[in-house]
């Protein structure tokens, strides 16, 4: 599971929902199953916030080598583009957690009642 450190609103409920969705799709030991990716096309789970893709992301073990070879910005997202038939979205039913990349973002977060901002990008 990839959980970025710059989105403090990704709380335990989001992480648990993603983990539950993974277990429902693959079971507890699916990452060790041979050819699990070929047996079930949903080898990538991505959180969705009112239809907008976000974090966390979960990748099946057979994609780890591809992940490790990626370089540059937004690397994990490149695998979603490469394997669109392998993506399953897990709707969170809430706004995306705020992305905190600059002091201004942090100041806005600290002044807000919630770390979620409607339409926040990834």
C-alpha positions, 0 to 999 in steps of 0.5 A: 500500500502506498500512502503519501506522507503529504496527505495527513487526512488519509486516516485509519478509516481510509487505510482499513477500507482499502485493506478490506477491499484488497482482502475481498478481492484477493484474500489474505495471501493473494500476493503470494499466489502464482499468477494471481494477476492473471486470475483477477484483473484487479491487481491495482486498487486505487482510492476514489474520492467522489470519482477522483482517483487518489491515495492510497494505492495498492499493487499486487506483488507481481507489479513491485519490479515495475514500481521499483524501475519507475523514475520521476514524478507521480511514478506509481500513477504510471502503472495505472496508465500501463495497466488500465484493465487491472485497476479497481477503484474503491470509493471512499464517499468523501472528499480527497484528503488535502495535499500538503506541499507548501507552507501555505498548504500547511497554514490552510490546513491548520486553520481549517476544521478538517484536513479534507478539501473538496476537489483537492488534487493528487 
